[in-house]
């Protein structure tokens, strides 16, 4: 629903990077390059961004 503040596995703070990630990917950059430039090198942190599904807009009417 909402991106977590910290990675579930390693505990690194990642919540503030998600908007920048979305903006840059929507502008046409490759997700791999964006994650590298944001400093997300561990696969557990990368997983949090790549597998996230934004459902808050679907759930908020209820």
LUMDOMI-856031 format. One record per residue (C-alpha): x, y, z negated; residue in one letter. Coordinates in steps of 0.1 Angstrom, whole numbers, plus 5000, padded with zeros to 4 digits. Layout:
xx: X | yy: Y | zz: Z | residu: A;
...
***
This chain:
xx: 5000 | yy: 5000 | zz: 5000 | residu: X;
xx: 5025 | yy: 5026 | zz: 4989 | residu: X;
xx: 5063 | yy: 5021 | zz: 4993 | residu: X;
xx: 5078 | yy: 5012 | zz: 4959 | residu: X;
xx: 5102 | yy: 5036 | zz: 4942 | residu: X;
xx: 5129 | yy: 5010 | zz: 4938 | residu: X;
xx: 5138 | yy: 4978 | zz: 4957 | residu: X;
xx: 5122 | yy: 4948 | zz: 4940 | residu: X;
xx: 5155 | yy: 4928 | zz: 4942 | residu: X;
xx: 5184 | yy: 4951 | zz: 4935 | residu: X;
xx: 5167 | yy: 4981 | zz: 4919 | residu: X;
xx: 5182 | yy: 5007 | zz: 4943 | residu: X;
xx: 5160 | yy: 5039 | zz: 4946 | residu: X;
xx: 5145 | yy: 5038 | zz: 4980 | residu: X;
xx: 5111 | yy: 5056 | zz: 4977 | residu: X;
xx: 5124 | yy: 5090 | zz: 4988 | residu: X;
xx: 5138 | yy: 5076 | zz: 5020 | residu: X;
xx: 5107 | yy: 5062 | zz: 5035 | residu: X;
xx: 5092 | yy: 5094 | zz: 5050 | residu: X;
xx: 5125 | yy: 5101 | zz: 5067 | residu: X;
xx: 5126 | yy: 5066 | zz: 5081 | residu: X;
xx: 5091 | yy: 5069 | zz: 5095 | residu: X;
xx: 5097 | yy: 5103 | zz: 5110 | residu: X;
xx: 5129 | yy: 5092 | zz: 5128 | residu: X;
xx: 5115 | yy: 5059 | zz: 5140 | residu: X;
xx: 5084 | yy: 5076 | zz: 5154 | residu: X;
xx: 5108 | yy: 5100 | zz: 5173 | residu: X;
xx: 5122 | yy: 5070 | zz: 5191 | residu: X;
xx: 5153 | yy: 5060 | zz: 5172 | residu: X;
xx: 5161 | yy: 5024 | zz: 5166 | residu: X;
xx: 5151 | yy: 5012 | zz: 5131 | residu: X;
xx: 5185 | yy: 4995 | zz: 5126 | residu: X;
xx: 5204 | yy: 5027 | zz: 5132 | residu: X;
xx: 5181 | yy: 5047 | zz: 5110 | residu: X;
xx: 5185 | yy: 5023 | zz: 5081 | residu: X;
xx: 5223 | yy: 5024 | zz: 5085 | residu: X;
xx: 5224 | yy: 5062 | zz: 5085 | residu: X;
xx: 5201 | yy: 5063 | zz: 5054 | residu: X;
xx: 5226 | yy: 5041 | zz: 5035 | residu: X;
xx: 5204 | yy: 5010 | zz: 5033 | residu: X;
xx: 5229 | yy: 4983 | zz: 5038 | residu: X;
xx: 5215 | yy: 4955 | zz: 5017 | residu: X;
xx: 5191 | yy: 4932 | zz: 5034 | residu: X;
xx: 5167 | yy: 4933 | zz: 5004 | residu: X;
xx: 5163 | yy: 4971 | zz: 5007 | residu: X;
xx: 5160 | yy: 4969 | zz: 5045 | residu: X;
xx: 5132 | yy: 4943 | zz: 5041 | residu: X;
xx: 5112 | yy: 4968 | zz: 5019 | residu: X;
xx: 5111 | yy: 4992 | zz: 5048 | residu: X;
xx: 5107 | yy: 4969 | zz: 5078 | residu: X;
xx: 5079 | yy: 4948 | zz: 5063 | residu: X;
xx: 5059 | yy: 4976 | zz: 5046 | residu: X;
xx: 5023 | yy: 4980 | zz: 5058 | residu: X;
xx: 5006 | yy: 5012 | zz: 5051 | residu: X;
xx: 4971 | yy: 5003 | zz: 5038 | residu: X;
xx: 4963 | yy: 5033 | zz: 5015 | residu: X;
xx: 4941 | yy: 5049 | zz: 5043 | residu: X;
xx: 4921 | yy: 5018 | zz: 5046 | residu: X;
xx: 4916 | yy: 5013 | zz: 5009 | residu: X;
xx: 4910 | yy: 5049 | zz: 4998 | residu: X;
xx: 4873 | yy: 5050 | zz: 5009 | residu: X;
xx: 4865 | yy: 5023 | zz: 4983 | residu: X;
***
